[in-house]
């Protein structure tokens, strides 16, 4: 995610496209696409009841530190079934 730039007016990092800072991610258990420098892209959801030290969980079980990700975006809508 090296395309980020510092917005001096807003005093925050700005990311390309629909990426948002991970601090703004939903904490309600919704699945999101997250990106972190060590992990790359993963679909995760917030689940602090599992273990407060590892609140980001994947669908198949691994959990990650709160600061494992830098940015996130909503998942796209699934394709229409015909």
C-alpha positions as CSV (number, residue, x, y, z in Angstrom):
1,X,0.0,0.0,0.0
2,X,2.8,2.4,-0.9
3,X,0.4,4.7,-2.9
4,X,-0.8,6.4,0.3
5,X,-0.1,10.1,0.7
6,X,-0.3,12.5,3.6
7,X,-3.1,15.0,3.4
8,X,-1.8,18.1,5.2
9,X,-5.3,19.7,5.4
10,X,-7.0,16.6,6.9
11,X,-3.8,15.6,8.8
12,X,-4.2,11.9,7.9
13,X,-3.0,9.3,5.4
14,X,-5.1,9.1,2.3
15,X,-5.2,5.8,0.4
16,X,-6.1,5.2,-3.3
17,X,-9.5,4.0,-4.4
18,X,-12.0,2.8,-1.7
19,X,-9.3,1.9,0.8
20,X,-9.9,3.4,4.3
21,X,-7.7,3.5,7.4
22,X,-8.2,0.4,9.5
23,X,-9.2,2.5,12.5
24,X,-12.4,3.3,10.6
25,X,-13.3,-0.4,10.0
26,X,-16.6,-1.7,11.3
27,X,-16.4,-3.5,14.7
28,X,-19.7,-5.3,14.4
29,X,-18.6,-8.6,12.9
30,X,-19.0,-7.6,9.3
31,X,-16.7,-9.2,6.8
32,X,-14.2,-6.8,5.2
33,X,-11.2,-6.9,2.9
34,X,-8.2,-5.8,4.9
35,X,-4.6,-5.3,3.9
36,X,-1.4,-5.4,6.0
37,X,2.2,-5.2,4.9
38,X,3.1,-8.6,6.4
39,X,-0.1,-10.4,5.5
40,X,-1.3,-8.9,2.2
41,X,-5.1,-9.1,1.6
42,X,-7.4,-11.1,3.8
43,X,-11.1,-11.2,4.4
44,X,-11.5,-10.6,8.2
45,X,-14.1,-9.6,10.7
46,X,-13.8,-8.0,14.2
47,X,-14.3,-10.5,17.0
48,X,-12.8,-9.1,20.2
49,X,-14.8,-11.7,22.3
50,X,-12.5,-14.5,20.9
51,X,-9.3,-12.9,22.3
52,X,-8.9,-9.1,22.8
53,X,-5.3,-9.4,21.8
54,X,-6.2,-10.9,18.4
55,X,-9.6,-9.4,17.4
56,X,-9.4,-9.7,13.6
57,X,-10.5,-13.2,12.6
58,X,-10.8,-15.0,9.3
59,X,-13.5,-17.3,8.1
60,X,-11.3,-20.4,8.5
61,X,-10.0,-19.6,12.0
62,X,-6.7,-17.6,12.2
63,X,-6.9,-14.5,14.3
64,X,-4.6,-11.4,14.1
65,X,-3.4,-8.5,16.2
66,X,-5.4,-5.3,16.1
67,X,-2.6,-3.5,14.2
68,X,-1.9,-6.3,11.7
69,X,-3.7,-4.3,9.0
70,X,-3.3,-0.8,7.7
71,X,-6.4,-0.3,5.5
72,X,-9.7,-1.9,4.6
73,X,-12.6,-1.8,2.2
74,X,-16.1,-3.2,1.9
75,X,-16.4,-6.5,0.0
76,X,-18.1,-6.2,-3.4
77,X,-21.6,-7.5,-3.8
78,X,-21.8,-11.2,-4.9
79,X,-22.7,-11.9,-8.5
80,X,-26.4,-12.2,-9.3
81,X,-27.6,-15.8,-9.5
82,X,-29.6,-16.7,-12.6
